[in-house]
Amino acid sequence: MTAVLVLEDGRVFHGTPYGAQGETFGEMVFNTGMTGYQETLTDPSYHRQIVAMTAPHIGNTGVNDEDPESSRVWVSGYVVREPARIASNWRSRRSLDDYLKDQGVVGIAIPGTRALTRHLRERG
């Protein structure tokens, strides 16, 4: 399967589906944190935003029930470079992919998160 991320200025990034499948809209932003993806997803300041994570591996520690910032996911979309194939942490209750599916968050895995971030910095 393939997925696409289309920016307002027409730039297109191709990848594979991650999380829920479907269509979503929002303000495109990026996050440079190497950890804290669960906190980012549940942070109300990301409401209606599509968040691109710039760290190469996202989801390594899975999702637990202790670290959310709030009781729900606020992002409208999620972009990762290399999603973890398995979650390996003793606190993990589920994989990030399963969590995104359960929460209805449409995501995409693209090899060009660095190019996407540069594009957003230069062109907004």
N, C-alpha and C positions, 0 to 999 in steps of 0.2 A: 504494500500500500504506500501511497505517497500523500504528502500534505504540503500546503503552501502557506507562506506568510507573505501577505501583500501589504505594503506600506502605502500611506496616502499619496506619496509622490510617485507611485508606480513601481518602486523597487520590489522585486520578488525574490524570496528565499525558498528553496525547495528542501524538503526533509521527509521525515516519517512521523506518523501520528504518535502522540504520547499523551497519556491520560484519556480523557473523554474525546470521542470523535464528534465533529460537528463544525459549526461556524461560530465565531465570536468577534466582537468589536471592542475596541478600547484604545486608550492612549498608550503608545508603545514607550516603555521605559526599560532601563537595565539596572541590574544590581551586581556589584563587584564582590560581594561577600563569598568567601570560600566555605563558610558554614552558615547555618541559620536559615536554610531554605524553608523549613516548616514555619518558623517565625515570620518570614517574609510573606508566605501565603496567607497567614491569618492576621496580618497587620492591617487594620482598617485604613491606614494611609494609602494603601495600594488599591483601594476600591475603584472598580471599573478600569483598571490598567492591565495591560498585557506585559508581564515581567519577563525579561530575558536575563537569565543567569549567565555571567561571564566565566565562572569557574568551570573547568572542563568536566568534572565528575559531580553530578548532582544525584542524590538519592542513596548514596552509599550506606547511610545509617538508618534508612527507612523512616517511618513516621511513628511517633509514640503518642501517648495520651497526656504527657506531662508538659510539653513544650509549646503548645499553641499560645499565641498572643491574645486570641479571642475565641469565641465559641464556633466560629465559622471561617470558611475561606472567603477572602474578599477579591482576589484577583479575577479578572475575566478571561485571562489566558496565560499560558506559561511556555517559555522557550528555554530549552536546554541544549547543550552540545552533545554530551555523551551520557545518556541516562544509565544509572547503575543497573546491572543485570540482576543482582541480588542485593537484598538489604542485609547488612551484617553488623548488628549491634544488639546487645542483650536487652536493650529497652524497646527495640522495634516491635511494633504490633502488626504492621502491614507495610507493603512497598509503597513508594511514592507514586508509582504509576497507578496502583489500585486505589490509593487515596484520591488522586485527581479524578479518576473515573467515578468513584463514589460521590464526589462533590460536584460532578458535572463540569469540571474545568477542562476546557479544550487546550491541548498542548501540542507542541511540535519539537522534534529533535532535529537540529540542523548542524552541519559541520562548520558553518560560518558565523558563530556567535561573535567572534572578534570583528569580522567585517560588518556585521549588523551594528555592533556597538560604535564602531568608527563612523558609520553612516549616521547614526542617531546623534552623535556628538557634533558632527559637521553640518548636518542638515535639519536637525530637530525631529 
